[in-house]
Every structure is written in structure tokens, then in C-alpha cells.
Amino acid sequence: MSYPRPISRFLAIAFTAIALTPGLVRAQRDPRLAETVSAADAAWNAGKYGDALARYQDVLRQDSSAARVMYRVATLLARGKDFDRSITLFRKYVILAPSDVDGRIGLARALAWSGRYDESVATCDSVLGASPRNRDAALLAAQALSWSGNLEGAIARYERWLAIHPADADARSGLAKLRSAEAAIAPSLEPTFGSTNDSDNNRSMTYLMRGSVTAPWRARVVAEGSYRIADLASAHGTAIGFRGTSAWTPLGGRWTVHGELGVERLDASDGLSAQHAAHVEPLLSAALSGHLTSAISLGGSVVRGVFDETASVIFAGVATTEVNGEATVTPYERLTVTVTGGRTALSGGSGPNTRIGVAGSARWSVLPSLSVATGLGTFGYEHLASDGYFAPRRYMLAEGSIRWRLGDELGWSMDSEIGLGHQAITGFGNSMVG
């Protein structure tokens, strides 16, 4: 039997009222339950979500029909990545309060966060079917499509929304990012040329050609070829390298494995005694990075490479094996603290050497587009070197900087940074420069 729309709407409201009545009556009859709800609300408003969740769950155990409490428990479970329980509660809430659009949006969001993108989009579409101008449903559907890898569908959703709401900055920013991502997964070929001339009169020119494609495991495979020419007075060196890199993201995207394989040929002459040196060195690297928790990320790498920046180090043929580690902690939403450390073993040239370095930095985001940072780093070598690379007994740098970024909301970006630092260098004769 069908009803005219006003009657149907009345029945929906009446059903909701009937469904919610037992919970309301019970809360009114049980002052202790009402006190627990009030304390949970206070914790929610104060941002103490763990305390709020415990209190709301206590209420829900005593009154399984408390709809508003059920909604908040489902929301907090989703925030804590307990998606299965969150989705179950949101589905119950939608039955208790079918006219509350927020319940369906919460369900769609939990489904998207759990990777059930098709169900999330279908839930958003059910909201849009009744309320075509519902912004949350429209933008969440676009996000879920983009997370699923359907960039074309996500772009179409954003364009459809912006055709009606052209001033929506979030939608415009989301569309710009997707168009950039769409361009990033297309095959690419990038020629690059660079030239340097430092204060010691080391001159170099580098020609680089990089190409990339998207692999079946949804990562980029990058192939790179480079040719570097370096000169210092009469010394001359060249470095020709080829390498390929890619990445793999297992365990639901929480960790990423990076790998690189290549080879580099170094060829140089000292220009004085007509001595000539040629070396072929393998290039290898493996790295693992990921999030231990939402506030802590860790990374580590092992890298086999060569020094090829100047004619002197190309002639010396110095190979490096590095072991590095990094930890980043976000104790507050706007504060990021990073600590890095590593050990490098050098071989070739005038003999083996070892470099050990550590560094730490803290960055505070004053605004979304403005941040300030301070850092302290130091490294030192075990032995004095005469192969053309900078090898102090100890080097220390303290610095501060300001960084700002413009244009994100318009689909382009410009980064600028200005800083001030102080360095201190200790040589092997205990001489110091500061």
C-alpha cells in the first residue's frame, strides 16, 4: 500500500519517535543512567574521546535502544579503526532513526574507511536520492571512488557537484588533486639538465632522463639514466648511471617497501700525471617505512652507492654502504618531531672510513600554509680523508626556518622557505671553525 508523501513522512517520524521512546523513558526513570550520559557528553565536548567511549558503551549495555548514544559509540569506534563494530552499530542506528541523514553519512564514512568502497558509494547515493543537495554525501562518494582507484568516476562526481556549487573550495581542491593524481599515473618521460659551480671551483653538468609507468601492483616503476661531467682545475671526471626503482605497499597500506637496482660507471683523470681511473659500481637500496600508530611512523634503509659529485671523488672511486633509521612522532596535531640517525661505511680511494650522524628537528604548523621549524644535526668521520670529500672529525649545524605554501586551494602550489643556521666544524687537528 502506498501513501502520499506527507503521510509517508509522518509515518517515518512516528516510527522514529516510537523507536526512541523506550530509551528516553528509561533515561528519565534512571537518574544514574542520565548522569552517565551527561558525563559522556562532557568528555566528548572536551575531546576526551576514550573516556567518552567507555561511558557511552556503559549506557548502551544498559539501554540498547539509546539511539543518540549508539550514534556516538559508532562514530568513536570508527575513529579508533574498529570498523566492523562501528558499521554494525551504524546499521542499527539507521533502523532506529531512519530519517536522520547523519546516521547514513556516518555509515558510509565507516564503510569507506574500512575499504568497502562500493557499499559506501551506494549508501551515499541513497542519501542523494532523497536529498540531491546533500554536500557530505556528494563529497564522500567522490572520496570513496578516488580511494578505490576509480579516479575517472571520482572526477565526474566532483565536476557534477561543482557545476551546481562552483564556489565550494573543498570540492575544487579535491578535484585539482585528483587531476594531478590522474596525470601522475600516466606514463611519463622527464629530461632534466643541471649545472653547479661551488666556492671551491668544482664545476659539474648533469644530464638526466627519467621515465616511469604504473605497475600492476599500483606503484610507479621509475627508470633513470644519468650522465655527469665534473671538472676541477685540470682534473676531469664522468659518471654514467642507470637505475630502476619501485615500491610495494602491503598490510593494507600501513607499510611501504622501496627498492632500487642499478649500476654506475665512473671514469676520471687527474690531469697532472695523466693517471686514469675507471670503476663500475653496483647501486642497491632497500627501505621500509610505515605507521606504527596514527602518531608514530618509522623508517629504515640500507643503501649501496658511490660518491660522484666532483672530479676528485670520481677519480678516487669511493663507494658507500649506508644504514639509516628515522622516527617521526606527532604528539599534537600541529607539532611534528623527527629524529634520524645513520652509519656509513666508505671503501675505495685512500682507504676505508666510517661516518656516523644523527639529527633531530621539530616543526610547528602555525597555519595550514605556514610552519616554523628548528633542528640540530651532527656527523663525524673516523679518519682524515684526502679523496676530495668533506670529512671533518665533527660537524654540527643548528638552524631555524620558516616555510610557507600557497595555492593549494586553487589547484597549484608554490613552496618557499627561509632559514638561519650556525655551523661548527672540528678538524682532526682539533682546529675549529664556527
VEXDREN-2710 file (C-alpha; in Angstrom, 1 decimal):
% VEXDREN-2710
k/r/px/py/pz
1/MET/0.0/0.0/0.0
2/SER/1.4/3.4/-0.9
3/TYR/0.8/6.7/0.9
4/PRO/1.0/10.3/-0.3
5/ARG/4.4/11.9/0.6
6/PRO/3.1/13.9/3.7
7/ILE/1.6/10.7/5.2
8/SER/4.7/8.7/4.5
9/ARG/6.9/11.4/6.1
10/PHE/4.6/11.4/9.1
11/LEU/4.8/7.6/9.5
12/ALA/8.6/7.8/9.3
13/ILE/8.7/10.4/12.1
14/ALA/6.2/8.5/14.1
15/PHE/8.2/5.3/13.7
16/THR/11.3/7.1/14.9
17/ALA/9.5/8.5/17.9
18/ILE/8.2/5.1/18.8
19/ALA/11.6/3.5/18.4
20/LEU/13.3/6.1/20.6
21/THR/10.7/6.3/23.3
22/PRO/11.9/3.3/25.4
23/GLY/15.4/4.8/25.6
24/LEU/14.1/8.2/26.5
25/VAL/11.7/6.9/29.1
26/ARG/14.4/4.7/30.7
27/ALA/16.9/7.5/30.9
28/GLN/14.3/9.7/32.6
29/ARG/13.4/6.9/35.1
30/ASP/17.0/6.1/35.9
31/PRO/18.9/9.2/37.1
32/ARG/22.2/7.3/37.2
33/LEU/21.9/6.5/33.6
34/ALA/21.2/10.1/32.8
35/GLU/24.2/11.2/34.8
36/THR/26.4/8.8/32.8
37/VAL/25.1/10.2/29.6
38/SER/25.8/13.7/30.8
39/ALA/29.4/12.8/31.9
40/ALA/30.0/11.1/28.5
41/ASP/28.7/14.2/26.7
42/ALA/31.1/16.4/28.7
43/ALA/34.0/14.1/27.9
44/TRP/33.0/14.2/24.2
45/ASN/32.9/18.0/24.2
46/ALA/36.2/18.2/26.0
47/GLY/37.9/16.0/23.3
48/LYS/38.4/13.1/25.8
49/TYR/37.2/10.5/23.4
50/GLY/38.5/7.4/25.2
51/ASP/36.6/8.4/28.4
52/ALA/33.5/9.3/26.3
53/LEU/33.6/6.0/24.6
54/ALA/33.8/4.0/27.8
55/ARG/30.9/5.9/29.3
56/TYR/28.7/5.7/26.2
57/GLN/29.3/2.0/26.0
58/ASP/28.3/1.6/29.6
59/VAL/25.0/3.3/28.8
60/LEU/24.5/1.2/25.7
61/ARG/24.9/-2.0/27.7
62/GLN/22.1/-0.9/30.0
63/ASP/19.9/0.5/27.2
64/SER/20.4/-0.9/23.8
65/SER/17.8/1.4/22.3
66/ALA/19.5/4.7/23.2
67/ALA/19.9/5.9/19.6
68/ARG/22.0/9.1/20.2
69/VAL/24.4/7.2/22.4
70/MET/24.6/4.4/19.7
71/TYR/25.5/7.0/17.1
72/ARG/28.3/8.4/19.2
73/VAL/29.7/5.0/20.0
74/ALA/29.7/4.0/16.3
75/THR/31.4/7.3/15.5
76/LEU/34.1/6.8/18.1
77/LEU/34.7/3.2/17.1
78/ALA/35.2/4.3/13.5
79/ARG/37.7/6.9/14.7
80/GLY/39.6/4.1/16.5
81/LYS/39.6/2.0/13.4
82/ASP/37.3/-0.7/14.9
83/PHE/35.3/-0.6/11.7
84/ASP/33.3/-3.9/11.9
85/ARG/31.7/-2.9/15.3
86/SER/31.2/0.7/14.1
87/ILE/29.4/-0.5/10.9
88/THR/27.2/-2.9/12.9
89/LEU/26.1/-0.1/15.2
90/PHE/25.5/2.4/12.4
91/ARG/23.3/-0.1/10.7
92/LYS/21.3/-0.5/13.9
93/TYR/21.1/3.3/14.3
94/VAL/19.8/3.7/10.8
95/ILE/16.9/1.3/11.7
96/LEU/16.2/3.2/14.9
97/ALA/16.4/6.6/13.3
98/PRO/15.7/6.2/9.5
99/SER/15.1/9.9/9.0
100/ASP/18.5/11.0/10.4
101/VAL/20.7/11.6/7.4
102/ASP/23.8/11.9/9.7
103/GLY/23.5/8.2/10.5
104/ARG/23.7/7.2/6.9
105/ILE/26.6/9.5/6.3
106/GLY/28.4/8.0/9.3
107/LEU/27.7/4.5/8.0
108/ALA/29.1/5.5/4.5
109/ARG/32.2/7.0/6.1
110/ALA/32.9/3.9/8.2
111/LEU/32.4/1.7/5.1
112/ALA/34.9/3.9/3.1
113/TRP/37.5/3.9/5.9
114/SER/37.3/0.1/6.1
115/GLY/37.9/-0.2/2.3
116/ARG/34.3/-1.2/1.4
117/TYR/34.1/1.5/-1.2
118/ASP/31.2/0.2/-3.3
119/GLU/29.0/-0.1/-0.3
120/SER/30.0/3.4/0.8
121/VAL/29.2/4.9/-2.5
122/ALA/25.8/3.1/-2.6
123/THR/25.0/4.4/0.8
124/CYS/25.9/8.0/-0.3
125/ASP/23.7/7.6/-3.4
126/SER/20.8/6.5/-1.2
127/VAL/21.1/9.8/0.7
128/LEU/21.5/11.8/-2.5
129/GLY/18.4/10.1/-4.0
130/ALA/16.3/11.8/-1.2
131/SER/18.5/14.9/-0.8
132/PRO/20.4/15.7/-4.1
133/ARG/22.0/18.8/-2.5
134/ASN/23.5/16.9/0.5
135/ARG/27.1/18.1/0.4
136/ASP/28.5/15.4/2.8
137/ALA/27.1/12.6/0.7
138/ALA/28.3/14.1/-2.6
139/LEU/31.9/14.7/-1.5
140/LEU/32.2/11.5/0.5
141/ALA/31.1/9.5/-2.6
142/ALA/33.8/11.2/-4.6
143/GLN/36.4/10.5/-2.0
144/ALA/35.4/6.8/-1.7
145/LEU/35.7/6.4/-5.5
146/SER/39.1/8.0/-5.5
147/TRP/40.3/5.8/-2.7
148/SER/39.1/2.7/-4.7
149/GLY/41.3/3.8/-7.6
150/ASN/38.4/4.9/-9.8
151/LEU/39.8/8.4/-10.5
152/GLU/37.6/8.9/-13.5
153/GLY/34.4/8.3/-11.5
154/ALA/35.6/10.5/-8.6
155/ILE/36.4/13.3/-11.0
156/ALA/33.0/13.1/-12.6
157/ARG/31.4/13.3/-9.1
158/TYR/33.4/16.4/-8.2
159/GLU/32.6/18.0/-11.6
160/ARG/28.9/17.3/-11.2
161/TRP/28.8/18.9/-7.7
162/LEU/30.9/21.9/-8.8
163/ALA/28.5/22.5/-11.8
164/ILE/25.9/23.4/-9.2
165/HIS/28.1/24.7/-6.4
166/PRO/31.1/26.4/-8.2
167/ALA/32.3/28.2/-5.0
168/ASP/32.8/25.0/-3.0
169/ALA/36.6/25.3/-2.2
170/ASP/36.9/21.8/-0.7
171/ALA/35.4/20.2/-3.9
172/ARG/37.6/22.4/-6.1
173/SER/40.7/21.4/-4.1
174/GLY/39.7/17.7/-4.2
175/LEU/39.2/17.9/-8.0
176/ALA/42.6/19.5/-8.5
177/LYS/44.3/16.8/-6.5
178/LEU/42.6/14.1/-8.5
179/ARG/43.6/15.6/-11.8
180/SER/47.2/15.8/-10.6
181/ALA/47.0/12.1/-9.5
182/GLU/45.5/11.2/-12.9
183/ALA/48.4/12.8/-14.6
184/ALA/50.8/11.1/-12.2
185/ILE/49.7/7.6/-13.1
186/ALA/50.1/8.2/-16.9
187/PRO/53.4/7.1/-18.5
188/SER/55.9/9.9/-18.2
189/LEU/59.3/10.9/-19.7
190/GLU/61.3/13.7/-18.0
191/PRO/64.5/15.2/-19.4
192/THR/66.5/17.3/-16.9
193/PHE/69.7/19.3/-17.1
194/GLY/71.6/20.8/-14.1
195/SER/74.8/22.8/-13.6
196/THR/76.8/23.6/-10.5
197/ASN/79.8/25.7/-9.6
198/ASP/80.8/25.8/-5.9
199/SER/83.1/28.1/-3.9
200/ASP/86.0/25.6/-4.4
201/ASN/85.6/25.9/-8.2
202/ASN/84.1/22.4/-8.5
203/ARG/82.1/22.5/-11.7
204/SER/79.6/19.9/-13.0
205/MET/76.9/19.4/-15.5
206/THR/74.3/16.6/-15.2
207/TYR/72.0/15.3/-17.9
208/LEU/69.2/13.1/-16.7
209/MET/66.4/11.2/-18.4
210/ARG/63.7/9.6/-16.2
211/GLY/60.7/7.6/-17.4
212/SER/58.0/6.0/-15.3
213/VAL/54.9/3.7/-15.7
214/THR/52.4/2.4/-13.3
215/ALA/53.0/-1.3/-12.3
216/PRO/50.2/-3.9/-11.8
217/TRP/50.8/-3.6/-8.0
218/ARG/49.6/0.0/-8.2
219/ALA/53.0/1.6/-7.8
220/ARG/55.3/3.5/-10.0
221/VAL/58.3/1.9/-11.7
222/VAL/60.9/4.5/-12.5
223/ALA/63.8/4.0/-14.8
224/GLU/66.5/6.6/-14.9
225/GLY/69.7/7.3/-16.9
226/SER/72.2/10.0/-16.0
227/TYR/75.4/11.4/-17.4
228/ARG/77.5/13.8/-15.2
229/ILE/80.6/15.7/-16.3
230/ALA/82.7/17.2/-13.4
231/ASP/85.8/19.4/-13.6
232/LEU/88.2/20.8/-11.0
233/ALA/91.2/22.7/-12.5
234/SER/92.8/20.1/-14.8
235/ALA/91.0/17.1/-13.2
236/HIS/88.1/15.7/-15.3
237/GLY/85.6/13.0/-14.5
238/THR/82.4/11.5/-15.9
239/ALA/79.8/9.3/-14.3
240/ILE/77.2/7.3/-16.2
241/GLY/74.5/5.6/-14.2
242/PHE/71.3/3.5/-14.8
243/ARG/68.8/2.6/-12.1
244/GLY/65.3/1.3/-11.6
245/THR/63.1/1.9/-8.6
246/SER/59.7/0.9/-7.4
247/ALA/57.7/0.4/-4.2
248/TRP/55.2/-2.1/-2.8
249/THR/52.6/-1.4/-0.1
250/PRO/51.5/-4.5/1.8
251/LEU/49.4/-4.8/5.0
252/GLY/46.6/-2.5/4.0
253/GLY/48.8/0.4/3.1
254/ARG/50.3/0.9/6.6
255/TRP/53.8/0.0/5.4
256/THR/55.7/0.6/2.2
257/VAL/58.7/-1.3/0.8
258/HIS/61.0/0.6/-1.6
259/GLY/63.7/-1.0/-3.8
260/GLU/66.3/0.2/-6.2
261/LEU/68.7/-1.6/-8.5
262/GLY/71.3/-0.1/-10.8
263/VAL/74.9/0.4/-11.9
264/GLU/77.2/3.3/-12.3
265/ARG/80.5/3.7/-14.2
266/LEU/83.0/6.3/-13.0
267/ASP/85.8/7.4/-15.3
268/ALA/88.3/10.1/-14.4
269/SER/91.8/11.5/-15.0
270/ASP/93.8/13.7/-12.6
271/GLY/95.1/16.0/-15.4
272/LEU/98.6/16.2/-13.9
273/SER/100.3/12.8/-14.2
274/ALA/97.9/11.6/-16.9
275/GLN/96.7/8.9/-14.5
276/HIS/93.4/7.4/-15.5
277/ALA/90.9/5.5/-13.3
278/ALA/87.7/3.7/-14.2
279/HIS/85.3/1.9/-11.8
280/VAL/82.0/0.1/-12.2
281/GLU/79.9/0.0/-9.0
282/PRO/76.5/-1.6/-8.3
283/LEU/73.7/0.6/-6.9
284/LEU/71.3/-1.1/-4.5
285/SER/68.9/0.1/-1.9
286/ALA/66.0/-1.4/0.2
287/ALA/63.8/0.7/2.5
288/LEU/60.8/0.1/4.8
289/SER/58.6/2.8/6.1
290/GLY/55.2/3.0/7.7
291/HIS/52.9/4.0/10.6
292/LEU/53.3/2.1/13.9
293/THR/50.4/4.1/15.2
294/SER/48.4/7.1/14.0
295/ALA/51.0/9.4/15.7
296/ILE/54.2/7.4/15.2
297/SER/55.9/6.5/11.9
298/LEU/59.2/4.6/11.5
299/GLY/61.5/4.0/8.6
300/GLY/64.8/2.3/7.8
301/SER/67.0/1.8/4.8
302/VAL/70.2/0.1/3.5
303/VAL/71.8/1.8/0.5
304/ARG/74.8/0.9/-1.6
305/GLY/76.0/3.9/-3.7
306/VAL/79.0/5.9/-4.8
307/PHE/80.4/9.5/-4.4
308/ASP/80.1/11.1/-7.9
309/GLU/79.6/14.8/-7.2
310/THR/83.1/16.1/-8.1
311/ALA/86.0/15.2/-10.3
312/SER/88.2/14.3/-7.3
313/VAL/85.8/11.8/-5.8
314/ILE/85.0/10.2/-9.2
315/PHE/88.8/9.7/-9.7
316/ALA/89.1/8.2/-6.1
317/GLY/86.2/5.8/-6.7
318/VAL/84.7/5.9/-3.2
319/ALA/81.8/3.5/-2.7
320/THR/79.4/3.9/0.3
321/THR/77.2/1.5/2.2
322/GLU/74.7/3.3/4.4
323/VAL/72.3/2.1/7.2
324/ASN/69.8/4.7/8.2
325/GLY/66.8/5.0/10.5
326/GLU/64.1/7.6/11.1
327/ALA/61.3/8.1/13.6
328/THR/58.6/10.7/13.3
329/VAL/56.2/11.5/16.2
330/THR/53.2/13.8/16.1
331/PRO/52.4/14.4/19.8
332/TYR/49.9/17.2/18.9
333/GLU/48.0/17.8/15.7
334/ARG/50.3/20.7/14.7
335/LEU/53.6/19.5/16.0
336/THR/55.9/17.0/14.3
337/VAL/59.2/15.8/15.8
338/THR/61.6/13.8/13.6
339/VAL/64.8/12.0/14.7
340/THR/67.2/10.4/12.2
341/GLY/70.5/8.5/12.5
342/GLY/72.8/6.5/10.3
343/ARG/76.1/4.9/9.8
344/THR/78.0/4.9/6.5
345/ALA/81.0/2.7/5.6
346/LEU/83.2/4.0/2.8
347/SER/85.5/1.9/0.8
348/GLY/88.0/2.6/-2.1
349/GLY/90.0/5.7/-2.5
350/SER/92.8/6.2/0.0
351/GLY/91.3/3.7/2.4
352/PRO/88.2/2.7/4.4
353/ASN/86.4/5.2/6.5
354/THR/83.3/5.5/8.6
355/ARG/80.8/8.3/9.1
356/ILE/78.2/8.4/11.9
357/GLY/75.5/11.1/12.0
358/VAL/72.4/12.0/14.0
359/ALA/69.8/14.8/13.6
360/GLY/66.6/16.0/15.2
361/SER/64.0/18.5/14.2
362/ALA/60.7/19.9/15.3
363/ARG/58.1/21.6/13.1
364/TRP/55.1/23.6/14.3
365/SER/52.2/24.3/11.8
366/VAL/51.1/27.8/12.8
367/LEU/48.6/27.8/9.9
368/PRO/47.8/25.3/7.2
369/SER/50.0/27.3/4.9
370/LEU/52.7/28.4/7.4
371/SER/55.1/26.5/9.6
372/VAL/58.2/27.1/11.7
373/ALA/61.0/24.6/12.4
374/THR/64.1/24.2/14.4
375/GLY/66.8/21.5/14.1
376/LEU/70.1/20.2/15.3
377/GLY/72.3/17.8/13.4
378/THR/75.9/16.4/13.7
379/PHE/78.1/13.9/11.9
380/GLY/81.7/12.9/12.0
381/TYR/84.3/10.7/10.3
382/GLU/86.6/8.2/11.9
383/HIS/89.7/9.1/9.8
384/LEU/91.0/12.0/7.9
385/ALA/90.4/11.7/4.1
386/SER/92.2/13.0/1.1
387/ASP/89.9/11.8/-1.7
388/GLY/88.0/15.1/-2.3
389/TYR/85.0/14.6/0.0
390/PHE/84.3/16.7/3.1
391/ALA/85.4/14.6/6.1
392/PRO/85.7/16.6/9.4
393/ARG/86.2/14.9/12.7
394/ARG/82.9/16.5/13.8
395/TYR/80.4/18.8/12.1
396/MET/77.5/20.4/13.8
397/LEU/74.6/22.6/12.5
398/ALA/71.9/24.3/14.4
399/GLU/69.2/26.1/12.3
400/GLY/65.7/27.6/12.3
401/SER/63.4/28.1/9.3
402/ILE/60.0/29.4/8.2
403/ARG/58.1/27.7/5.4
404/TRP/55.0/28.8/3.6
405/ARG/52.9/27.2/0.9
406/LEU/50.4/29.0/-1.3
407/GLY/47.9/27.9/-3.9
408/ASP/46.6/24.5/-2.7
409/GLU/43.0/25.6/-2.7
410/LEU/43.4/26.8/-6.4
411/GLY/44.9/23.5/-7.7
412/TRP/48.5/24.7/-7.8
413/SER/51.2/25.2/-5.2
414/MET/54.3/27.3/-4.5
415/ASP/56.7/26.5/-1.6
416/SER/59.1/29.0/-0.1
417/GLU/61.4/28.6/2.8
418/ILE/63.8/30.9/4.6
419/GLY/66.2/29.9/7.4
420/LEU/69.2/30.9/9.5
421/GLY/71.8/28.5/10.8
422/HIS/75.1/28.3/12.7
423/GLN/77.7/25.6/12.0
424/ALA/80.8/24.4/13.9
425/ILE/83.5/22.3/12.3
426/THR/86.2/20.4/14.2
427/GLY/89.1/19.1/12.2
428/PHE/91.4/16.1/13.0
429/GLY/94.0/18.5/14.4
430/ASN/91.3/19.8/16.8
431/SER/91.1/23.0/14.8
432/MET/87.6/24.6/14.9
433/VAL/85.7/26.8/12.5
434/GLY/82.4/28.3/13.7
END
